[in-house]
């Protein structure tokens, strides 16, 4: 058995509660003699600008890591390269407690997989962000809100779970919260260990540029990777209640992730007339990755008066460092006894400093004015050193070795005003962001040093109009958004899969900007129906380019335009019986992409049906059950077309030990159906991919809560503190 199995059994045997990210509210303590729970928290709540999913209320969706919780949300799809889609739209920004996670792609996936799901209380899918939010994220925001401790005294929680797919994964977390007098101290630690795997098949048909229907060469690639990993996550902080109106907080959090990824890729070459492969290339690839993420910050919130006037400020520092060591060995049938070897060392670091201040001023009973300013400084220093084995030792490869330095400064300010004139509500805002970029790329003697500079200022207006009648609401939203290239896409280093497949960044990428318009109708908090129109310029997608000797480079590029439109419908918790509630999500999205390449103007367009259905059954005496399914139809995604994806999940929950403990049995991808398939047509090449990860799993978790204290009163300032901790790149 693997180590993950024994660790999972140990955690299940030793746990004493759930792992939560303890955090305080922001008002003086008020003792309550008795707390009476009159209703359970619904799985979904509906508002005009967002949908909120309460993780603790779900049976199967609150287990494992935040990554697994996120990919099971209605309308959310995460591709294996880390791109997130929400109802068929890409360009999603992921926040944690109102903060930008600053990462994307595989780096964001690593962070989410390192953070236990037990830390999350709810997830907001914000489709209409206000001007107070950073303008990043053209299709909306996903804000993961962690659990908050609201009890005076000592609170201990812990969680342990184990799940088994093709391989096992075990994780556990422990949290402590101590609140006495003017101070609140919280600490969370979690550890996970397991083994993952990836199966990938690629079929490439190389065609002539003049005769695109004539196949000149067929290439089949089969790859398999099995990789063990370990991950540590921690968070600690202190809140000081200087007065009934002022709170100061200091915090730190981070994660350490380590994995070893051995893999084999077999590449078969066939001429059109060949009944069997003409030649075969075997590539053995071993990659050792270490990643560390550290964040620290201080925040201040002060309530100016009892009418709701609030000022808050924060400063945050973030460091992300990684090392990536690669050993690659290739052998071919045409060259028996000869092995080509390449090794690479790719260290890098990101440092970020950000600060902001916000002011909220309600006045005249119906109006509320918000204003604020923010700055961020980002510094990136990455280096790639490659060497070839020439038989008598390692010789530096100056064509691949590079040094990349990137500095970015964003200065932003916003003003926003909201007013209520029953039955109308109006919220209008304007955000301005100035971006300054300086980058430099240096290499060996085989390369020419280059540098680039960019300066631009953008305005981002937003407007929300609401009309309330009876128990219903009709709203109209307009907003302008931006998605800047992520650092992985800008990084020009070459990553080698084998002698014929490479991946490389693009320093010439431009940010993509979108205008979004949606008309929404909410019926008694049970249904939310809307029609969305979104127009995006300079859409960033990954493209495939053929270079010498059939070498294929995967490189991000800007497409001309992308358009998304169509209806979408969400439901709240619909009671079909006293013990049975249903939550559904349905959307029909038409995506239309346009770009120009060597073959002229190209178009990829398709209407896609997206839907999910979750059934919850409450049998009483602590027993409950959940069965859910999701479907994402064939979808246009830039130059690529994604095949349909579907899966079914389920779980059973039993409350024990006077409702302080919970046992969950859960299963994911029950029918082993989740497989990513893609078709791509570019000048001179057609590509078909088929990729599967270890998604089909069954698991068990045990939760126990121990709390000794009394409840403290909520305050609207709590949300102000959360908002003040936002980090943007």
NUTORZA-357591 format. One record per residue: x, y, z of N, C-alpha, C in turn. Coordinates in steps of 0.2 Angstrom, whole numbers, plus 5000, padded with zeros to 4 digits. Layout:
N
XYZXYZXYZ ...
end
This chain:
729
500449945000500050005000500450065000 500250124997500650184997500550225004 501050275004501050305011500450345012 500150375007499450405008498950375011 498950305010498450265014498550265021 499250245023499350245031499250315034 499450365030499350435033498650455034 498150435029497450445030497150405035 497350345036497150305042497350335049 497950355049498150395055497750455057 497650495051497250555052496550545055 496250495052495550475053495550455061 496050415063496050395070496150445075 496550495073496750545078496450615078 495950625073495650685072495150705078 495050765079494650795084494150845082 494150865076493650915073493850935066 493550985064493651005057494151055057 494551065051495051115050494751175047 494751225051494451285048495051345049 494951395045495351445045495051505050 495351495056495051535061495151615060 494651655061494751725060494151755064 494251815066493851855070493351895067 492851915070492451975068492752035071 492352095071492652155072492252195077 491952175082491552215087491652185094 491552225098491652205105491152145107 491352105112491052045114490352065117 489852015116489252025119488951955121 488951945127488751875129488051855128 487951795125487251775124487051715128 486551715132486351655136486251595133 485851595127485651535124485651555116 485851505112485851505105485351455102 484851475098484451425096484451425088 484551375085484651365078483951355075 483651395071482951385069482951355062 483551365058483551335051484251325049 484351275045484951255042485151305037 485751315036486051365030485851325024 485551365019485451335012486051325008 486051275004486651265000486851324995 486251354993486351414988485951474990 486251534990485851594990485951634984 485451674982485451704976485351784977 485851824974485751894973485851914966 485751984965485752004958486452004955 486952014960487652014957488051954959 487851904962488251844964487751784966 488051724966487851664969488251644974 488051624980488451604985488251524987 488851484987488751414989489051404995 488651375000488851365007489151295007 489751285008490151225007489951175013 489851195019489651155025489051125024 488551155020487851125019487851065014 488451065010488451015005488750945008 488550895006488750825008489450805005 489450804999490050784995490550834993 490350904993490750954990491250984994 491250965001491651005006492250965008 492450915004492950865006493550875001 494150855003494750854999495050925000 495250954994495551014993495051064990 495251134991494851184988494851174980 495351144977495351134970494751084968 494651034972494050984971493451014972 493351064977492751094979492551144973 493051174970492951224965492751194959 493051134957492851104950492151074951 491851064957491251034957490651084957 490851154957490351204958489951204951 489251224951488851224945489151274940 489251254934489451304929490251314928 490651284933491351294934491651234930 492151244926492551194923493351214923 493751174926494451184926494851134921 495151164916495551124912496151094915 496551044912497151014915497751064916 497651124911498251174911498051224916 497551224920497351274925496851324923 496651324917496151374915495451364917 495151414920494551414923493951444919 493451404918492851424914492251434919 491851484918491251494921490751504916 490251454916489751454911490051464904 490551434902490851434895491251494894 491351534899491851594898492451584902 493051604899493651604903493851674905 494351684908494551744911494251764918 494351704922494051714929494651724934 494451774938494951784944494751754950 495251714953495051684960495351724966 494951734970495051774976495051724982 495351744988495251714994495151764999 494551765003494451815007494451885005 494251894998494251954995494951974992 495451934993496151944990496251914983 496551944979496751914973497351854975 497251794972497751744973498351754969 498351804964498951824960499251774956 499051714957499251654953498751634948 498951594943498551564938498851504935 498451474931498751414928498951354933 499551324932499751274936499951294943 500151354944500351384950499651394954 499151414951498551424955498251354957 498351304953498051234954498451214960 499151224960499551204966499251234973 499151294973498951334979498251304981 497751294976497151264978497151194980 497551154977497651084980498051084986 498351134988498751134995498251155000 497751184999497351215004496751165005 496651145011496051095013495351125012 494951095009494251115008493951135015 494151105021493851115027493951185029 494351225026494451295028493951335025 493551315020493051355016492351355020 492151415020491451415023490951425017 491151465012490651475007491051505001 490851504995491151524989490651574985 490851634984490451684980490651674973 490151664968490251674961489951744959 490451794959490251864958490251874950 489651884947489651894940489651974939 489452014944489452084942489852124948 490552124947490952154952490852224952 490852264958490852334959491452364957 491552434957492152464956492652454962 492452434967492852424973493352364972 493052314968493552264966494052284961 494552244961495052254955494752244949 494952274943494652264937494852194934 495252164937495552094934494952044934 494852004928494351954928493851974923 493851964917493351984912492651944913 492651884915492051844916491851844923 492151874927491851874934492351854939 492151844945492651834951492351774955 492851724957492651674962493051694968 492651704973492951724980492751674985 493351644987493251584992493351614999 492851615003492751645010492951585015 493451595019493651545024493151555030 493151505034492751505040492951555045 492551575049492651625054492451595061 492851605066492751595073492351655076 491851645079491451695083491351685090 491751635093491651615100492151645104 491951675110492451695115492751635118 493451635120493751585123494151535119 494251475120494651425117494151385112 494451375106494051335101494551295097 494451235097494951185093494551145088 494851135082494451105077495051065073 494851005070495250965067494850925061 495250895056494850865051495350815048 495150755046495550705043495150665038 495450655032495050615027495550575023 495250525020495650485015495250465009 495550465003495150454997495550404993 495250364989495650314985495350314978 495750324973495650324966496050264964 496450284958496950234956497550234961 497650294965498050294970497750334976 498050334982497750354988497950424989 497550464993497750534995497450545002 497850565007497650575014497850645015 497350675019497550745022497150755028 497450805032497150825038497350895040 496950925045497150995047496951005054 497251045057497151065064497051145065 496551165068496551235069496351255077 496651315079496551335086496351405085 495851425089495751495090495651515097 495951565099495951585106495751665107 495151675110494951745110494851765117 495251815120495151835127495251905127 494851945130494852015131494952055124 495552085124495652135118496052095112 496152035113496551995108496251935106 496351915099496151855096496751825092 496951765094497451725091497151665087 497451655081497151595077497751565074 497751505073498251465070497951405066 498151385060497951335056498551295053 498551235053499051195049498651135046 498951115040498651065037499251025033 499150965032499650925028499250875024 499450865018499150815013499750785009 499650715008500150675004499750625000 499950614994499650564990500050554983 499750524979500050514972499450524967 499650564962499250584956499550554950 499150554945499350524938499050564933 499350554927499050594921499150544915 498650534911498750494905498550544899 498950544894498850594888499050554882 498550564877498650544870498550604866 499050604861499050664856499150634849 498650644845498750624838498750694833 499350694830499450754825499450734818 499150774814499150764807499450824804 500050814801500450864797500250874790 499950924788499750934781500150994778 500150994771500451044767500051114768 500351164768500051234769499651244762 499851224757499451234750498851184749 498951124752498451074752498351044759 497851084762497751074769497351004771 497150974765496750914766497250854765 497850864763498350814761498750794767 498750744770499150724776499850704774 500350734776501050714774501350674780 501150674786501450634791500950634797 500950574800500550564806500950544812 500850584818501250574824500750554829 500850504833500550484839500950484845 500750514850501150524856500750494862 501050454866500750424872501150444878 500850474883501250494889500850464895 501250444900500950434907501450454912 501150484917501550514923501150494929 501550464934501350454940501750484945 501450534949501950574953501650584960 502050564965501950574972502050644974 501650674979501750744981501650744989 501950794992501750814999501650894999 501150915004501050985004500851005011 501151065013501051095020500651155019 500151175023499851235023499751265030 499851335030499851365037499551435037 499251455042499051525043499051535050 499251595052499251625059499151695059 498851725065498751795065498451815072 498551875073498251905079497851965077 497251975081496852035080496852075087 496952135087496952175093496352225092 495952225097495352265097495552325102 495752375098496052435102495452475105 494852475102494252505105493652465102 493052495104492452465101492352475094 492752525091492752545084493352535080 493852515083494552505080494852435081 495052405076495352335076495952335071 496552305074497152305070497252225070 497452205064497652135063498252125059 498652075061499252055058499251975057 499451955051499351885049499951865044 499951795044500451765039500151705037 500251685031500051615028500451595023 500451535021500851505015500751435014 501151405010501151335008501751315005 501951255007502551215004502351155000 502551154994502351094990502951064986 502950994986503550964983503250904980 503450894974503250834970503850814965 503850744964504350714959503850684954 504050704947503550684942503950644936 504050584937504350544932503850524927 504050524920503550514915503950484909 503550454905503750424899503350444893 503650464887503250484881503450444876 503050404872503150364866502850404860 503350424855503150454849503150414843 502650404839502650354834502550394827 502950384822502950424816502650374810 502250404806501950354801501850404795 502050374789501850404783501150384781 500850424777500150404775500050334772 500550314769500450244766500650184770 500850204776501150154781500550124785 500650054785500150024789500350014797 500950024798501250024805501750084805 501950104811502350164812503050144809 503350204806503950194802504550204807 504450244813504950244818504650264825 505050264830504750274837505350314841 505050364845505550394849505250384856 505750364861505550354868505950414872 505550454876505750504880505650494887 506150484891506050484898506150544902 505750574906505750634908505650634916 506050664920506050664927506050734929 505550764933505450834935505350834942 505850864946505750884953505550954954 504950964957504751034958504651044966 504851104968504751134975504451204974 503951214978503651274977503451304984 503651364986503451394992503151464991 502551474995502151534995502151565002 502351625003502251655009501951725008 501451735013501151805013501051825020 501151895021501051925027500751995026 500452015031500152085031499852115037 499652175037499352205042498752245040 498252255044497652285042497352325047 497052385046496752425051496052445049 495552435053494852455052494552505057 494352555056494052605061493352635059 492952625063492252645062492152715065 492052765060492052835062491452855066 490952825065490352845069489852785069 489252785072488852735073488352735067 488452775062488052785056488252735050 488852705051489152665046489752695042 490052755045490552775041491252745043 491552715038492152665040492752685035 493352685038493952685035494352625036 494652595031495052535032495652545028 496252515030496852515026497252445027 497652435022498052365023498652375019 499152335021499752325017499952255018 500152225012500252155011500952145007 501252085009501852065006501751995004 502051974998501951904996502651884992 502851824994503451794990503251724988 503351714982503251654979503951624975 504151574978504851544975504751474973 505151454968505051384965505751364962 505851304962506451274959506151214955 506351204949506151154944506751124941 506851064942507451024940507250974935 507450974929507250924924507850884921 507650824920508150774917507750734911 508050744905507650714900508150674895 507950614894508350564890507950544884 508150544878507850524872508250474868 507850424866508150364861507750354856 507950334850507550324844507750254841 507250224838507350164834507850174828 507850234825508350244820509050254822 509150264829509850274831509950224837 509950164836510050114841510750134845 510650124852511250134856511450214858 511050254854511250324856510650364860 510850394865510350424869510550504870 510050544868510150614869509850634876 510350674880510150694887510150764887 509650794891509650864892509450874900 509750914903509550934910509451004911 508951024915508851094916508751114923 508951174925508851204932508451264931 507851274933507451334932507151354939 507551404942507351434948507051494947 506551524951506251584950505951614957 505751674957505451704962505051764960 504451774964504051834963503951864970 504051934970503951974976503452024974 502952034979502452084978502352124984 502252184983502052234989501452264987 500952274991500352304989500052344995 499752394994499352435000498752464997 498252475001497652514999497352545005 496852595004496452625009495752635006 495252625010494552625007494152665012 493652705010493252745014492552735012 492052725017491352715016490952765019 490552805016490252865019489452855017 489052825021488352835020488052905022 487552925019487252995021486552995018 486253045021485553055019485052995019 485252945023484852885024484752845018 484852875012484752835006485452825001 485952865003486552864999487152835002 487552804998488152775001488752794996 489252824998489852844994490452804996 490752774991491352734993491952764988 492552764991493152784987493752754990 494252744986494852714988495452724983 496052704986496652704981497052644983 497452624978497852554979498452564975 498952534977499552524973499852454974 500152424969500552364969501152364965 501652334968502352324965502552254964 502652234958502852164957503552154954 503952114957504552094954504652024953 504852004947504951934945505751924942 506051874945506751854943506751784942 506751764935506751694934507351674929 507651614930508251594926508151524924 508351514918508351444915509051424913 509351374915510051344913509951274911 510051264904510051204901510751174899 510851114899511451084897511351024893 511751004888511750944884512250894886 512150834886512650784887512950764880 513650784879513950764873514350704873 514250664878514650604879515250604883 515550664883516150674888516050724893 515450744894515250784900514650834897 514450874902513850914901514150984898 513751004893513951064889513351114889 513451174892512951224892512551234885 511951234885511551244879511351324880 511651364876511551434876510951454872 510751414868510151424864509451424868 509551384874508951374878508951414885 509651424887509751454893509551534893 509151554898508951624898508851654905 508851724905508751754912508251804910 507651804914507051844913506951884919 506951954919506752004924506152044922 505652044926505052084925504852124931 504652184930504452234935503752264933 503252264937502652294936502352334942 502052394940501752434945501052454943 500552444947499952464945499652504951 499452564949499152614953498452624952 497952624957497252624955496852664960 496352694958495852734962495152724960 494652724964493952714962493552764966 492952774963492452814967491752774965 491352764970490752734968490152754973 489552764970489052784974488352744973 488052724978487452694978486852724981 486252714979485652754981485052704981 484652714986484052674986483452724986 483052714980482452754980481852704978 481652674984481152614983480652634978 480552584973480752524972481452514968 481752574967482352564963483052574968 483552534965484252544968484752554962 485152604963485652614958486352614961 486852584958487552584960487952604954 488352654954488752674948489452684951 489952664947490652674949491152684944 491652714945492252714940492852704943 493252654940493952634943494452654937 494952684939495552694935496152664937 496552624932497152584934497652604929 498252624932498852644928499352584929 499552564923500052504923500652524920 501252504923501852524921502252454921 502552434915502952374915503652384912 504152354915504752344912505052274912 505252254907505552184906506152174902 506552124904507252114901507352044900 507552024894507751954893508451954891 508851914894509551904893509751824892 510251814888510451744887511151734885 511351674883512051664881512251694875 512851674872513051704866512651694860 512251644860511851624854511251664854 511051714859510451754859510651824859 510151864857510251934858509851964863 510152004868509752024874509152074871 508652074875508052114873507752144879 507352194878507052224883506352254880 505852264885505252294883504952334888 504552384886504252434891503552444889 503052444894502352464892502052514897 501752554895501352604899500652614897 500152604901499452614899499052634905 498452674904497952684909497352674906 496952634910496252614908495752644913 495152654910494552674914494052614914 493752594920493352544921492652564924 492152584920491552604923491152544924 490652544929490152494931489552524933 488952494931488352514933487852464934 487452464940486952414942486352454943 485752434939485152464940484652404943 484352414948483852364951483152394952 482652354950481952374951481652314955 481352324961481052274965480352284965 479952224964479252234964479052164967 478552174972478352114976478952084979 479052014978479651984980480151974975 480152004969480551994964480952054962 481552044958481952094956482152094949 482152144945482452154939483052194939 483552174936484152214936484552214929 484952264928485352274922486052294924 486552264922487252274924487652284918 488052334918488652344913489252354917 489852324914490452334917491052324912 491552354913492152344909492652314913 493052264910493552224914494152214910 494652184913495352174910495652114913 495952074908496352014911497052024908 497552044912498252044910498551984910 499051974905499451914904499751884911 499651824912499951794918500651784917 501051774923501751774922502051714919 501651664920501851604916501851604909 501351644906501251654899501751704896 501951754901502451804899503151774899 503251724903503951694904504151664897 504751684894504951664888505351594888 505451564894505851504894505451444890 505851404888505651344884505651284889 505051254889504951194893504951134888 505351084889505451024884505050964886 504550944882504250884883504650824880 504750834874505250784870505550824865 505850784860506250824854505750854850 505150844850504650874845504050914848 504050924855503550954858503851004864 503651064863503951114867503451164869 503551204875503051254877503451314879 503251374877503651434878503151494879 503351544883502951604884503051654879 502751714880502751764875502751834878 503251864878503351934881502951984877 502651974871502352024867501552014868 501351974873500651974874500352044877 499752054874499352114877498752094881 498552134886498052124890497352114886 496952074888496252064885495752104889 495352144885494852194888494152174886 493652174890492952154889492452204891 491952204888491352244890490752194891 490452194897489952144899489252174900 488752154898488052174899487652114900 487252124906486752064907486152094910 485552064908484952084910484752024915 484452034921484351974926483651984929 483351934930482751934934482751884939 482551904945482551854951481851844954 481651784954480951774956480951744963 480851784968480751764975481351724978 481951744976482551704978482551634977 482151614972482051544970482451534963 482351584959482651574952482951644950 483551634947483851694944483951674936 483651714932483751704925484051764922 484451754917484851814914485051804907 485151854904485451854897486051894897 486651864895487251894895487551904888 487851964887488251984881488952004883 489451974880490151994882490552004876 490952054875491352064869492052074872 492552034870493252034872493652054866 494152094867494752104862495352074865 495752054860496452024861496351964866 495951924864495851864869496551824869 496751804875497351764876497151694876 497451654871497351584871498051554869 498151484870498751444868498651424861 499151434857499151414850499751364849 499751334843500251284841500551304835 501251304835501651334829502151274828 502151264821502651214819503351254817 503851224819504551254817504951194813 505551204813505951154809505851084812 505851034807505850964808505250944812 504650974810504050954814504050964821 504451014823504451034831503851074832 503451064837502851094838502951134845 502851204845502851244850502151264852 502051264859501451284862501551354865 501251404862501351474864500751514865 500651554870500051594871500151654866 499551674863499451724858498851764859 498751824856498151864856497751844850 497051824851496651824845496351894845 496051904839495751974837495151994842 494651944842494051964846493751894849 493351904854492951844856492251874859 491751834857491051854859490751804862 490351814868489951764871489251794873 488751754872488151774873487651714874 487151734878486651674879486251684886 485751644886485351644893485751594898 485551614904485851564910485351564915 485151514918484651504924484951474930 484951504936485151464942484451464946 484451414950483951404955484251404962 483751424967483951414974483851344976 483651334982483451274985482751254984 482551214979481851204977481651144981 481151144985480851094989480451044985 480650984983480150944980479750894985 480050894991479650854996479950885003 479650865008479950885015480650865016 480850815013481550785014482050795008 481750825003482150824996482150894993 482750924992482850984989483250974983 483151024978483551014972483851084970 484451084967484751144965484951134958 484851184953484951174946485351234943 485651224938486051274934486051254927 485751294923485751284915485951344912 486351334906486551394902486651374895 486551414890486651404883487051454881 487751444880488251494878488451494871 488451544867488651544861489351584861 489851544859490551574859490751584852 491051644850491251664843491951694844 492451664841493151684841493351704834 493751754833493951774826494751794827 495151774822495851784822496151784815 496751804814497051794808497751764808 497851714804498451684804498751674796 499251634795499551624788499051604783 498451574785497951544781497451604780 497451654783496951714782496551714788 495951744788495551754793495151694795 495151674802494851614804494351624809 493851584810493351584815493151524818 493051524825492851464828492251484832 491651454831491051474834490651414836 490251414841489851354843489451374849 488751344849488351354855488451294859 488451304866488651254871488051254876 487851194877487351184883487751164889 487651194895487951184901487451174906 487551124911487051114916487251074921 486951074927487051034933486451034937 486450974941485850964945486150924952 485950954957486150924964485450914968 485450854970484850824974485150814982 484750844986484950834993484350804997 484450755001483950715004484150715012 483650745016483750745023483350695026 483550635029483150585032483050595039 483350645043483250655050483750615054 483750625060484250585065484950595063 485150645059485850665057486050635051 485550595047485750565041485550615035 485950615030485850655024486250625018 485950645012486250615006486250665001 486750654996486850704991487050664984 486650684979486850654972486850714967 487350724963487350774959487750754952 487550794947487850774940487950844937 488450844932488550904928488750884921 488650934917488750924910488950984906 489550984902489751034899489851014891 489451044887489351014880489951044876 489951024870490551034865490551114865 491251134865491251214866491851234862 491751294859492351334856492751364861 493351364861493851394866494451414862 494351474859494851504855494951464849 495651444848495751404842495551334843 495451314849495251244850494451234851 494251164850493551144851493651094857 493251104862493251054868492751004867 492850944868492250894868491850894874 491250864874490850864880491150834886 491050854892491250824898490650814903 490650764906490150754911490350704917 490050714923490250674928489650674934 489650614938489150614943489550594950 489250634955489550624961489050614967 489250584972488750574978489050564984 488650574990488950564996488450555002 488650525007488150515013488450545019 488050575023488350615029487950585035 488350575041487950555047488250605053 487850635056488050675062488150625068 488650635072488750595078488950635084 489050605090489350635096488950695097 488350695098487850755099487950805094 488050785088488050835082488750875082 489150855086489850885086490350855081 490150795079490550755075490150735068 490550725063490250715056490650665053 490350605050490650555046490350565039 490750565034490550575027490850515023 490450485019490650445014490550475007 491050485003490850514996491250484990 490950494985491150464978491150514973 491750524969491750574964491850534957 491550564952491650544945491450464945 490850454947490650384949490750334942 490550364936490550324930491250334926 491750364929492350364926492350404919 491950454919491750484913492150554911 492450574917492750644916493450634912 493450654906494050644901494050704897 494550744897494650804893494850784886 494550804881494650794874494650864870 495150874865495150934862495350924855 495050964850495250964843495551034841 496051034838496351094836496551094828 496451144825496651154818496951214817 497651214815498051274813498351264807 498651314804499051304797499551244798 499451194793499951144793499851084798 499351094802499251034807498551034810 498350974811497750954815498050914821 497750934827497950894833497350874837 497350814840496750784844497150764850 496850784856497150764862496550724866 496850684871496350644875496750634882 496550674887496850674893496450654899 496750614904496350594910496750594916 496450624921496850624928496450574932 496750564938496450514943495850554946 495250554943494650594945494150544949 494150484947493650434950493950414957 493650434962493850424969493250404974 493450364979492950354984493350374991 492950404996493350435001492950435008 493250445013492950445020493250505024 492850535027493150595032492750595038 493150615043492850625050492950695053 492450725056492550785058492250795066 492650825070492350845076492550915078 492050945082492151015084492151015091 492651055094492651075101492651145102 492151175105492151245106491951255114 492251305117492151325124492151395124 491551425124491451495124490751525122 490651585121490051615120490051655113 489451665110489451695104489551775105 489851805100489951875099489551905094 489351965094488951995089489252015083 488852005077489152015071489152095070 489552115065489652185063489752195055 489452245052489552255045490352265044 490652285049491352305048491752245047 491552185048491852125047491952115039 491452135035491552125028492052185026 492052235029492552285027493252265028 493352225033494052205034494252155029 493752105027493952055022494052095016 493652145014493852185008494452215008 494752245013495352275014495952235013 495852165013496452125012496552105005 496252135000496252114993496952124990 497252084987497852094983497752084976 498052124972497952124964498652134961 498652094955499252104951499152144945 
end
